[in-house]
Amino acid sequence: MYPLIRKCLFLLNPERAQFVALSALRWAHRLHLTRCLPQAVSTPCTWMGLSFENPVGLAAGLDDNAEYIDALGALGF
């Protein structure tokens, strides 16, 4: 399923693709579908003297208006 969704998102301009992806995530969270996802495994790392709980991060500006904070939090961010 991912290859099909990826192809569809790549047909859109980046801002529209971000909106579609985050809106889908918000609806998945509202329908409690994010509970079905596997829980993130904590793999601590240190980089440039800073300690992080996980090597995966979230890009600055992804959620400028904090509209998707609960849905992103359900994913482990």
C-alpha positions as CSV (number, residue, x, y, z in Angstrom):
1,M,0.0,0.0,0.0
2,Y,2.9,2.4,0.8
3,P,4.2,2.4,-2.8
4,L,0.8,3.5,-4.1
5,I,0.4,6.2,-1.5
6,R,3.9,7.4,-2.1
7,K,3.3,7.7,-5.8
8,C,0.1,9.7,-5.3
9,L,1.8,12.1,-2.8
10,F,4.7,12.7,-5.1
11,L,2.3,13.8,-7.8
12,L,1.3,16.7,-5.6
13,N,3.3,19.9,-4.9
14,P,5.1,19.6,-1.5
15,E,2.8,21.8,0.5
16,R,-0.3,20.0,-0.7
17,A,1.3,16.6,0.0
18,Q,2.2,17.7,3.5
19,F,-1.3,18.9,4.1
20,V,-2.8,15.6,2.8
21,A,-0.4,13.5,4.9
22,L,-0.9,15.4,8.1
23,S,-4.7,15.5,7.6
24,A,-4.7,11.7,7.1
25,L,-2.7,11.4,10.3
26,R,-5.1,13.6,12.2
27,W,-8.1,11.5,11.1
28,A,-6.2,8.3,11.9
29,H,-5.6,9.7,15.4
30,R,-9.2,10.7,15.9
31,L,-10.4,7.3,14.9
32,H,-7.8,5.7,17.3
33,L,-6.0,4.0,14.4
34,T,-2.7,5.2,15.7
35,R,-3.0,2.7,18.6
36,C,-2.7,-0.1,16.0
37,L,0.8,1.0,15.0
38,P,3.8,-0.6,16.7
39,Q,5.3,1.4,19.6
40,A,8.6,3.1,18.9
41,V,11.6,1.5,20.4
42,S,13.9,3.9,22.3
43,T,17.4,3.8,21.0
44,P,19.3,6.6,22.8
45,C,22.1,8.4,21.0
46,T,24.5,11.3,21.6
47,W,25.3,13.8,18.9
48,M,27.5,16.8,19.3
49,G,27.4,16.4,23.1
50,L,23.6,16.3,23.2
51,S,21.7,13.2,24.3
52,F,18.6,12.2,22.4
53,E,16.0,9.5,23.3
54,N,15.7,8.4,19.7
55,P,17.8,9.1,16.5
56,V,14.6,10.0,14.6
57,G,13.6,13.6,14.7
58,L,10.9,15.9,13.4
59,A,11.7,18.7,11.0
60,A,11.3,22.2,12.3
61,G,8.3,23.9,10.8
62,L,6.4,20.7,10.0
63,D,3.5,21.7,12.3
64,D,3.9,25.5,12.5
65,N,0.5,26.1,14.1
66,A,0.5,23.0,16.4
67,E,-2.6,21.6,14.7
68,Y,-1.3,18.1,14.7
69,I,0.5,17.9,18.0
70,D,-1.6,15.1,19.5
71,A,-1.4,13.0,16.4
72,L,2.3,13.4,16.1
73,G,2.6,12.7,19.8
74,A,0.8,9.4,19.3
75,L,3.6,8.5,16.9
76,G,6.2,9.1,19.5
77,F,7.4,12.6,18.7
